[in-house]
Amino acid sequence: MASIDPQPMPGLWRRLLGLGLLLSAAMILGAILSFWPCDAGSGTPAATLPGGRTMPRETDLLLLALLFGALGSFVHVAKSFTSFAGNRTLVGSWLWWYCLQPMVGMALALVFYVVVRGGFFASASGAGAVSPYGIAGTSGLVGMFSKQATDKLNELFSTLFQTAADAGRKDK
């Protein structure tokens, strides 16, 4: 089978992607600033929603985990984009990776948050006992290193849960 040479990303698409990345960074940072708890230690809601309703503390923490997962992934995406665009080696086939990677970071940060909240905190401890700084830092790192985390988890679970039945499956 002949190898297909990757096509460079056209200049217009490269500029649009770069502008989209800048816009997404501004949106993520703006959302973090608007939803960050006013008094991180008090357990008070971070934001007032339309209609004068407040956001429950647990929802606030979930949202922060998602946003910091996206921010961590954005750091990874931005480093990759600037490196490849600067070296003139950015190819069009990676466009969807750049667009979807922050969603991967958000999803992994959410799963990690749920595992940590469910496994390491007593069920009686309320959301007020959780530090938003710890959630933010951990979620950001999970988003930033989502590729390494998913690769290592795949290796771990493939080894731990390997079965003979898997070898006989078609199109696995």
Contacts in CASP RR format, 6 or more apart in sequence:
PFRMAT RR
TARGET T0000
AUTHOR 0000-0000-0000
METHOD contacts of the structure
MODEL  1
MASIDPQPMPGLWRRLLGLGLLLSAAMILGAILSFWPCDAGSGTPAATLP
GGRTMPRETDLLLLALLFGALGSFVHVAKSFTSFAGNRTLVGSWLWWYCL
QPMVGMALALVFYVVVRGGFFASASGAGAVSPYGIAGTSGLVGMFSKQAT
DKLNELFSTLFQTAADAGRKDK
6 91 0 8 1.000
6 92 0 8 1.000
6 93 0 8 1.000
7 91 0 8 1.000
7 92 0 8 1.000
7 93 0 8 1.000
8 88 0 8 1.000
8 89 0 8 1.000
8 90 0 8 1.000
8 91 0 8 1.000
8 92 0 8 1.000
9 17 0 8 1.000
9 90 0 8 1.000
9 91 0 8 1.000
9 92 0 8 1.000
9 94 0 8 1.000
9 95 0 8 1.000
10 92 0 8 1.000
13 92 0 8 1.000
13 95 0 8 1.000
14 85 0 8 1.000
14 90 0 8 1.000
17 81 0 8 1.000
17 95 0 8 1.000
17 98 0 8 1.000
18 81 0 8 1.000
18 85 0 8 1.000
21 74 0 8 1.000
21 77 0 8 1.000
21 78 0 8 1.000
21 81 0 8 1.000
21 98 0 8 1.000
24 70 0 8 1.000
24 74 0 8 1.000
24 102 0 8 1.000
25 74 0 8 1.000
25 78 0 8 1.000
28 67 0 8 1.000
28 70 0 8 1.000
28 71 0 8 1.000
28 74 0 8 1.000
28 102 0 8 1.000
29 71 0 8 1.000
31 67 0 8 1.000
32 64 0 8 1.000
32 67 0 8 1.000
32 68 0 8 1.000
32 71 0 8 1.000
32 136 0 8 1.000
34 46 0 8 1.000
34 47 0 8 1.000
35 46 0 8 1.000
35 47 0 8 1.000
35 55 0 8 1.000
35 60 0 8 1.000
35 63 0 8 1.000
35 64 0 8 1.000
35 67 0 8 1.000
36 46 0 8 1.000
36 64 0 8 1.000
36 132 0 8 1.000
37 43 0 8 1.000
37 44 0 8 1.000
37 45 0 8 1.000
37 46 0 8 1.000
37 60 0 8 1.000
37 132 0 8 1.000
38 44 0 8 1.000
38 46 0 8 1.000
40 131 0 8 1.000
40 132 0 8 1.000
40 133 0 8 1.000
41 128 0 8 1.000
41 131 0 8 1.000
42 128 0 8 1.000
43 57 0 8 1.000
43 127 0 8 1.000
43 128 0 8 1.000
44 57 0 8 1.000
45 54 0 8 1.000
45 55 0 8 1.000
45 56 0 8 1.000
45 57 0 8 1.000
45 60 0 8 1.000
46 55 0 8 1.000
46 60 0 8 1.000
46 64 0 8 1.000
47 54 0 8 1.000
47 55 0 8 1.000
47 60 0 8 1.000
48 54 0 8 1.000
48 55 0 8 1.000
49 55 0 8 1.000
55 63 0 8 1.000
56 127 0 8 1.000
57 126 0 8 1.000
57 127 0 8 1.000
57 128 0 8 1.000
58 127 0 8 1.000
60 127 0 8 1.000
60 132 0 8 1.000
61 113 0 8 1.000
61 117 0 8 1.000
61 127 0 8 1.000
61 130 0 8 1.000
61 132 0 8 1.000
61 135 0 8 1.000
62 110 0 8 1.000
62 113 0 8 1.000
64 132 0 8 1.000
64 135 0 8 1.000
64 136 0 8 1.000
64 139 0 8 1.000
65 109 0 8 1.000
65 110 0 8 1.000
65 112 0 8 1.000
65 113 0 8 1.000
65 135 0 8 1.000
65 136 0 8 1.000
65 139 0 8 1.000
66 106 0 8 1.000
66 109 0 8 1.000
66 110 0 8 1.000
66 139 0 8 1.000
67 106 0 8 1.000
67 139 0 8 1.000
68 109 0 8 1.000
68 135 0 8 1.000
68 136 0 8 1.000
68 137 0 8 1.000
68 139 0 8 1.000
68 140 0 8 1.000
68 143 0 8 1.000
69 102 0 8 1.000
69 105 0 8 1.000
69 106 0 8 1.000
69 108 0 8 1.000
69 109 0 8 1.000
69 139 0 8 1.000
69 140 0 8 1.000
69 142 0 8 1.000
69 143 0 8 1.000
69 144 0 8 1.000
70 102 0 8 1.000
70 103 0 8 1.000
70 105 0 8 1.000
70 106 0 8 1.000
70 109 0 8 1.000
70 143 0 8 1.000
71 140 0 8 1.000
71 143 0 8 1.000
72 105 0 8 1.000
72 139 0 8 1.000
72 140 0 8 1.000
72 141 0 8 1.000
72 142 0 8 1.000
72 143 0 8 1.000
72 144 0 8 1.000
73 101 0 8 1.000
73 102 0 8 1.000
73 103 0 8 1.000
73 104 0 8 1.000
73 105 0 8 1.000
73 106 0 8 1.000
73 143 0 8 1.000
73 144 0 8 1.000
73 146 0 8 1.000
74 102 0 8 1.000
75 144 0 8 1.000
76 101 0 8 1.000
76 143 0 8 1.000
76 144 0 8 1.000
76 145 0 8 1.000
76 146 0 8 1.000
76 147 0 8 1.000
77 98 0 8 1.000
77 101 0 8 1.000
77 102 0 8 1.000
80 98 0 8 1.000
81 90 0 8 1.000
81 98 0 8 1.000
84 90 0 8 1.000
84 91 0 8 1.000
84 94 0 8 1.000
101 146 0 8 1.000
104 143 0 8 1.000
104 146 0 8 1.000
104 150 0 8 1.000
105 142 0 8 1.000
105 143 0 8 1.000
105 146 0 8 1.000
106 143 0 8 1.000
108 142 0 8 1.000
108 143 0 8 1.000
108 146 0 8 1.000
108 149 0 8 1.000
108 150 0 8 1.000
109 138 0 8 1.000
109 139 0 8 1.000
109 140 0 8 1.000
109 142 0 8 1.000
109 143 0 8 1.000
112 138 0 8 1.000
112 139 0 8 1.000
112 142 0 8 1.000
113 135 0 8 1.000
113 138 0 8 1.000
113 139 0 8 1.000
116 138 0 8 1.000
117 130 0 8 1.000
121 129 0 8 1.000
121 130 0 8 1.000
142 149 0 8 1.000
166 172 0 8 1.000
END
